[in-house]
Every structure is written in structure tokens, then in C-alpha cells.
Amino acid sequence: MRIIAGQFRSRTLQAPAGLGTRPTSDRLRETLFNVLAPRIQGAAFLDLYAGSGAVGIEALSRGAASVAFVERAPAALAMLRANLARLGVNLGFRIHPVSVGGWLRRGQAGPGPGTKPSSKQAPGLSEAFDLVFLDPPYDATAEYAATLGLLGGDAGGLLNAGALVIAEHRGKGGGQVRLEERYGQLERMRLLEQGDAALSFFTRRAMPALE
């Protein structure tokens, strides 16, 4: 894997061996960030099921103000930390070594860059994001529904006004994972397919004005 553009352009990244993680391909990552280009500068970016961190690191390279990585697999966490260290990145990120569902439900946020959230911190959502990317295992249909459901519901406070939520999933060429058009307040606005993979873009529906 390589970083496609920005501060760390052409620098290589490593991914854990085996089939436990599936890194987003360079080509799909380029497609994703071509769409996000007008929004990425200065954005708060959330990388769920972060794996080796390729997507979140690409966001940092392209000018995101901050990235929160959520990943619980020990091998992936080790590679994520190694990739950040190899690039000399020591500011502008947080790593949450917990499950995505657990983190969204608890609304944990760490006390500083690259550190584990403090157990003394009061519960509640204390971070908000402009861009959220999620890439669970393609066959984990329940993970898609649960995560998008939380972001469209109880964890909606994580989303700034106008935020985009992007899910990577299997496209028609790979036995398509079917996502719903709506998850609570999240509504799909765009679907991009590329080979065996697809990207679904969601945004929160505007709440009707009170009379």
C-alpha cells in the first residue's frame, strides 16, 4: 500500500499478514478521496474498523485537522502504530483500542494524541466529526447495520452539521452487500461501485422545522 497524495505522498504502508483485515485498495482509496477533496482540508475524520490505518493516514496526509482511529485487533493496532511512527506522525490523531460498537455506545474520547481514553473521563460524546469512514468485514452484515444505526441514532452527536458517513462494502462484482437506504437519520445520497467493492455515502436528513 502507498499514500496517494498530500504530505506523505508515495510513502508506503504495511498491513497485517493474513485474512483478518482487508486493506482498502489504493485505487478505491483514490476514488474515495477524489470525492472528499473539497471537504478534507481541516476536517475532523473518524476511521472505524481502522485496520492498518491507511484511510485515516491518507486523510492526515491530505490536510485533515485530526483523525480518530477505532480498532481492537492487536495485530492491526500494532501495524497502525508502526505506520504512524514510520511516518513521524505524533500529533493530530487518537487511537481507541476498543470495539466500534462499544466505542460508539460509550462515546469515549481520549485525553491526548495516540493515547487510550481515560477511565476517569465522564461518559458522553466529546468529539464530533465531519467525515466518518467505516470498513467492517464485508460478510459482517450485522456490523454495518449496527454501526450505521448508531450513527443515525443514539451516536448521532458524533456528527457535525453536514457530515458525511462513508461505508466501504462489497459491490455487485463481489456478491453485493446490500445496505439500506436509511438508518435512522442517515440517508444514502450516493453509491459508487468499483470492481468488487463499493462506497455508500450517507448524510443526516435535515430535521423538520418546528412550527
C-alpha positions as semicolon CSV with decimal commas, in nm:
position;residue;x (nm);y (nm);z (nm)
1;M;0,000;0,000;0,000
2;R;0,108;0,356;-0,059
3;I;-0,016;0,701;0,037
4;I;-0,159;0,855;-0,275
5;A;-0,139;1,232;-0,221
6;G;-0,051;1,508;0,020
7;Q;0,226;1,548;0,276
8;F;0,322;1,178;0,276
9;R;0,264;1,111;-0,094
10;S;0,417;0,785;-0,224
11;R;0,526;0,670;0,123
12;T;0,449;0,302;0,177
13;L;0,232;0,147;0,448
14;Q;0,228;-0,203;0,589
15;A;-0,075;-0,422;0,660
16;P;-0,105;-0,720;0,896
17;A;-0,042;-1,059;0,737
18;G;-0,332;-1,299;0,688
19;L;-0,700;-1,253;0,615
20;G;-0,810;-1,087;0,939
21;T;-0,806;-0,741;0,778
22;R;-0,876;-0,627;0,425
23;P;-0,696;-0,302;0,342
24;T;-0,880;-0,058;0,116
25;S;-0,707;-0,077;-0,221
26;D;-0,504;0,217;-0,347
27;R;-0,745;0,259;-0,637
28;L;-1,057;0,267;-0,419
29;R;-0,887;0,499;-0,171
30;E;-0,806;0,736;-0,456
31;T;-1,170;0,729;-0,569
32;L;-1,286;0,797;-0,212
33;F;-1,058;1,096;-0,163
34;N;-1,136;1,239;-0,506
35;V;-1,495;1,268;-0,381
36;L;-1,388;1,403;-0,040
37;A;-1,133;1,651;-0,179
38;P;-1,348;1,963;-0,124
39;R;-1,414;1,860;0,239
40;I;-1,088;1,712;0,366
41;Q;-0,884;2,022;0,449
42;G;-0,922;2,095;0,820
43;A;-1,178;1,817;0,870
44;A;-1,222;1,602;1,179
45;F;-1,204;1,245;1,043
46;L;-1,322;0,923;1,211
47;D;-1,177;0,593;1,083
48;L;-1,385;0,300;1,213
49;Y;-1,251;-0,056;1,181
50;A;-0,927;0,124;1,103
51;G;-0,704;-0,178;1,042
52;S;-0,357;-0,060;0,941
53;G;-0,483;0,299;0,934
54;A;-0,439;0,352;0,559
55;V;-0,757;0,557;0,514
56;G;-0,712;0,775;0,822
57;I;-0,343;0,832;0,743
58;E;-0,438;0,933;0,388
59;A;-0,678;1,185;0,543
60;L;-0,398;1,328;0,760
61;S;-0,167;1,343;0,459
62;R;-0,427;1,545;0,268
63;G;-0,480;1,803;0,540
64;A;-0,737;1,667;0,785
65;A;-0,709;1,853;1,115
66;S;-0,744;1,534;1,319
67;V;-0,817;1,164;1,285
68;A;-0,961;0,923;1,540
69;F;-0,882;0,556;1,472
70;V;-1,105;0,287;1,625
71;E;-0,965;-0,067;1,603
72;R;-0,947;-0,353;1,854
73;A;-0,747;-0,629;1,676
74;P;-0,400;-0,645;1,835
75;A;-0,213;-0,719;1,508
76;A;-0,388;-0,433;1,329
77;L;-0,326;-0,195;1,620
78;A;0,045;-0,280;1,619
79;M;0,066;-0,212;1,244
80;L;-0,134;0,111;1,276
81;R;0,102;0,242;1,543
82;A;0,404;0,128;1,340
83;N;0,277;0,306;1,027
84;L;0,224;0,631;1,218
85;A;0,568;0,603;1,378
86;R;0,735;0,527;1,044
87;L;0,590;0,849;0,902
88;G;0,687;1,050;1,210
89;V;0,324;1,136;1,290
90;N;0,289;1,213;1,660
91;L;0,015;1,478;1,664
92;G;-0,335;1,514;1,528
93;F;-0,464;1,163;1,599
94;R;-0,616;0,945;1,867
95;I;-0,624;0,565;1,879
96;H;-0,918;0,397;2,052
97;P;-0,830;0,027;2,105
98;V;-1,187;-0,094;2,156
99;S;-1,472;-0,234;1,951
100;V;-1,653;0,007;1,723
101;G;-1,993;-0,068;1,872
102;G;-1,865;-0,031;2,226
103;W;-1,691;0,298;2,149
104;L;-1,997;0,444;1,976
105;R;-2,223;0,343;2,262
106;R;-1,995;0,482;2,531
107;G;-1,886;0,788;2,333
108;Q;-1,531;0,754;2,460
109;A;-1,268;1,013;2,364
110;G;-0,903;1,003;2,456
111;P;-0,716;1,265;2,660
112;G;-0,441;1,319;2,403
113;P;-0,291;1,214;2,068
114;G;-0,237;0,842;2,033
115;T;-0,345;0,759;2,387
116;K;-0,605;0,530;2,534
117;P;-0,918;0,704;2,665
118;S;-0,904;0,778;3,035
119;S;-1,125;0,566;3,256
120;K;-1,180;0,878;3,470
121;Q;-1,339;1,074;3,189
122;A;-1,711;1,130;3,226
123;P;-1,922;0,935;2,975
124;G;-2,078;1,116;2,684
125;L;-1,982;1,226;2,334
126;S;-1,699;1,476;2,347
127;E;-1,579;1,454;1,985
128;A;-1,764;1,545;1,669
129;F;-1,663;1,462;1,314
130;D;-1,705;1,598;0,964
131;L;-1,619;1,272;0,786
132;V;-1,670;0,915;0,907
133;F;-1,536;0,610;0,722
134;L;-1,627;0,254;0,813
135;D;-1,494;-0,067;0,664
136;P;-1,605;-0,374;0,863
137;P;-1,556;-0,724;0,720
138;Y;-1,768;-0,750;0,406
139;D;-1,958;-1,052;0,538
140;A;-2,036;-0,886;0,871
141;T;-2,375;-0,755;0,764
142;A;-2,479;-0,710;1,126
143;E;-2,180;-0,478;1,184
144;Y;-2,291;-0,248;0,902
145;A;-2,647;-0,231;1,032
146;A;-2,540;-0,180;1,394
147;T;-2,278;0,088;1,321
148;L;-2,485;0,284;1,072
149;G;-2,785;0,251;1,301
150;L;-2,591;0,401;1,591
151;L;-2,457;0,686;1,379
152;G;-2,809;0,754;1,255
153;G;-2,948;0,735;1,606
154;D;-2,804;0,746;1,957
155;A;-2,446;0,825;1,845
156;G;-2,560;1,097;1,605
157;G;-2,400;1,355;1,833
158;L;-2,067;1,245;1,684
159;L;-2,164;1,404;1,353
160;N;-2,116;1,773;1,283
161;A;-2,371;1,953;1,066
162;G;-2,334;1,839;0,706
163;A;-2,115;1,541;0,800
164;L;-2,067;1,253;0,557
165;V;-2,062;0,888;0,661
166;I;-1,899;0,655;0,406
167;A;-1,925;0,276;0,419
168;E;-1,700;0,051;0,211
169;H;-1,872;-0,276;0,121
170;R;-1,886;-0,549;-0,138
171;G;-2,025;-0,436;-0,475
172;K;-2,211;-0,628;-0,744
173;G;-1,890;-0,781;-0,875
174;G;-1,822;-0,946;-0,540
175;G;-2,167;-1,067;-0,429
176;Q;-2,300;-0,731;-0,319
177;V;-2,360;-0,646;0,046
178;R;-2,698;-0,477;0,045
179;L;-2,719;-0,171;0,264
180;E;-3,043;0,005;0,347
181;E;-3,117;0,346;0,201
182;R;-3,177;0,483;0,553
183;Y;-3,051;0,412;0,902
184;G;-3,239;0,638;1,142
185;Q;-3,145;0,994;1,045
186;L;-2,881;0,874;0,796
187;E;-2,988;0,866;0,433
188;R;-2,782;0,735;0,142
189;M;-2,706;1,008;-0,110
190;R;-2,459;0,832;-0,340
191;L;-2,335;0,484;-0,434
192;L;-2,005;0,431;-0,617
193;E;-1,903;0,085;-0,738
194;Q;-1,553;-0,009;-0,845
195;G;-1,476;-0,369;-0,931
196;D;-1,574;-0,593;-0,641
197;A;-1,603;-0,303;-0,395
198;A;-1,847;-0,019;-0,342
199;L;-1,872;0,302;-0,140
200;S;-2,204;0,421;0,004
201;F;-2,222;0,787;0,112
202;F;-2,472;0,882;0,381
203;T;-2,571;1,216;0,531
204;R;-2,811;1,311;0,806
205;R;-3,155;1,420;0,697
206;A;-3,249;1,772;0,796
207;M;-3,496;1,773;1,082
208;P;-3,826;1,944;1,002
209;A;-3,862;2,291;1,149
210;L;-4,094;2,319;1,445
211;E;-4,397;2,533;1,382
